[in-house]
């Protein structure tokens, strides 16, 4: 009920016809966590089809990097983080227009090339201590929530000390995936949302990291204070919480907040 109430609050002050007024093209700039790229591109198409004349300009990257950029005046209208902490900090620091809202829960996986002989199903994360695993790719934990989740999982599994010198860090999860795809790493910790779609789904196999090995990845969003398109930002945020977008998110492996 809380989730549905939040969606209603986001849409309450909107005049939807104004979004589709002929001859008045409008655009909104979104900073979105890298793990959201496949799903949000699909959601964007649905939103733009519903609102002719509206353009959604998305930039994908590490949530912590976006937080720093927005704090320094980067001209984004909506921020979709890979965690709930950065949006909460934006609210605390007066950088947000309204409250932060959860929109999805992510899952962490280990991805390896199809040629890999690692027995993840049988041995779990301990297999990453095998000498054949010379490099393990993760997103930078200092700016990427899925990087923090990966580090936490290795620590809780008791292998971090043994593999910490093998870790290579990407600026975000997309770069971590590239390390593994190009065989610069023999394994990578990635969001399920990226691993289950091409090219990663075609080039490798995934093992879902047990959820008790890392804190739940609650992904949150926030409308940025000073946005030049407040109504449009609220409309897109509300759409993200609606049925059509939730269906897309579920297809990409996300769990969804209760309504």
N, C-alpha and C positions, 0 to 999 in steps of 0.2 A: 504493500500500500504506500509506503514511503517513496518507493521508486516511481510509482505512477503519479503521486502527488508532485514530485519534483518535475516530472515531464509536463504536467499541467501548468506549473508555475512558469516554466521556461517559455511556454507558448501563450500564456495568458494575455500579454501585452502586444501581441503581433497582429498586424493587419496583412494577412496573407496575399490578397490581391496586389498590394503594392510591390511585392517581390517579383511579380510577373508582368508588370506594366510594360506594354510595348514601347519600344524606343528608349527605354531607360535601363540599359544593361547595368548590372550590379555585380560586384565581385567581392569575395571574402577570402582572406588569407589565413590558412590553417597550418599550425606547427604540430605535426603528429609524430608520435614515436615510430621508429623504424619498423617495429614488428607489425604495425597497422597497415603497412603499404598495400598488400594485396586486397585486404578486406575493405579498407577505406576508399580505395580507387573504385571498387564496385559500388559502395554506398554512395559515393559522389555522383556516379552516373544516375543512380535512382533519384537522388535529390535534385539534380539538374533537370531530369526529365519531368519531375513534378513542378519545377519552378523555371519555366522558359525565360531566358534572358539573364539567368544567374550563372556566374562562373565561380567555381571553387578552385582556388590556387593552393595546392598542398606542397609542403616541404617536409621531408621525412629525415629524422636523425635521432640523436641521443637526447633523452628527456632533460638531463642535467644541462646539456649545452643550450637547449632551447630556454630553459629557465634563466640562465645567465644572460642570454641575448635579450629576452623579454624584459628582464630587470634593467637592462641598459637601453631600453627604448626601441627594440626591434618591432617593426610595424605589423604584428600579427593580430588577428581578431579572435581566434579561438585556439586553445592549447589542449591537445589530447596527449596526455602523458602515459608512460608505461607503468606508472605507479600512482599512489594517492598522495604521496608526500610532497612532491613538487607543487601540485595544485593547491594543497593545504598551505604551503609556505607562501604562495602567491596571495592567497586570501589574507593570511596573517600580515603580510607586508603591504597590503593595500594596493596590490597589482591586479586584483580581480574585480570584475563587475558581477557581483552576486556571489553565490556559494559554489563550491566545487561539487562535482557529481560523479559517481562511479558509473562506468558504462560497460565494463567487461572484466573478467578474471582470466589471466593468461596461464598457460602451462609450459613448463620447461622440458626440453628433450635433449638428448645427446644424439647428434647426427654423425654418421660415418659413411664413407663411400661404399658403394655396393661391393667393391673388391676387398673390403676389410674383413679380416677373419676374427675380429674381436667378438667375444661371446658376451654381449651386454645382457641378454636375456638370462643367461645362466649365472654370471658373476656380478652383474650390476656395475656400479662405479669403480669397484676395485680393479676391474680389468684395465682401467686407464693407467695403472701403475706398470703395465707390461712394458718391457724395454722397446717394443716395436712402436710404441706411442711416443714419438719424440717431441711433438708439439700438440697442445690442446688450445683451441681458439675459444675465447670468450669476449663478450663486449666489455669495455672498460667499466669496472664496478663503480668508479668515482662519478660517472655521469649516466650510466645505463642500468636501469633497474634489473634487467635480465642478467647482466653481468654480476650484480650483487647476489642475485638468486643462485647463479652458478657457483660463485665462491662459497656461499653458505652451504650449498649441497655437498661440495667437496669437503668442506670442513666437518660437516655433520657425519659424512660417510667415513671420516677418518683418513682421507687420502691426500688432503691439501698439502701437508708437509712433504710428502713424497713426490708430488707433481708440480709444486709451485714454480720450479725453475723451468718447467716445460711450457708454461702458459704464455700464449701470445694474445695480446689484446687489440681488438678492433675498436674504432671510434664508436661504433654502434653494432647492433646485431647483424646488419647487412654485411658489414665489412668482416665480421667474424665468420660469417657464412662463406664469403669469398676466399678467406684463408683456407678453409677446408675444401672448397670446390677446386681450388688450384693446387691442392695437395701440399700447401705450405704448412698444413696441420693435418694430423691423422684423425682428429675428432673435434667436434665443436658443440658447445652448449648454445642452443638456439630456442626461440619461441616455437611452439608447435604450429602457430599460424603461418610461419615461413616454411617450415620443414615439410608440411603436408601438401604444398603446391609446387608445380614446376618452377625452376629446374631442379630444385633440391629433391623433390619427391621422385624424380626420374633418375637422379644420379646417385642416390644413397638410400640409406634406411635409418629409421629413427627408433629410439628407445625413450619412453616417457619416464622422466625422473620422478620417483615417488614423492607425492606432495608433502610428506612429513619431513623431507630433507631441506626444505627452504620455506621462508615465509610466503604466505599467499600473495600472488602478484595481482593486486587490485589496481586496475587501470582507471584513472580519473581524468576528468576534463574540467576546464574553466574558461569562461568568457573573459577576455582581457580588458581591463579598465582602459578607457580612452579609445576603444574601438570606434571606427567611423561608421560601422555597420552593426549597431547593437541589435536591431530587430532581426536582421539576417543571421547574425551569430546565434541568437536565441532560437531561431527557426531551425538552423542546422543542428544545434545541440539537442533540441527536442526530437528531431528526425532520427538522430543517432540512438535515442532511447526508445524509439517506436518499433512497431512490429517488423517492418520491412528490414530495417538495419539490424535488428536483433537476429533475424533469420540468417542474414549474411554472416554476422559474427559467429553464430553457432556453427555454420558450415566450415568456418576456418578454425574450428577447434576451441573457441573461447567458451567459458562458462559465463552465465549472465546473472546480473543482480536480480534479486527477487523483486516482484512488484507488490 
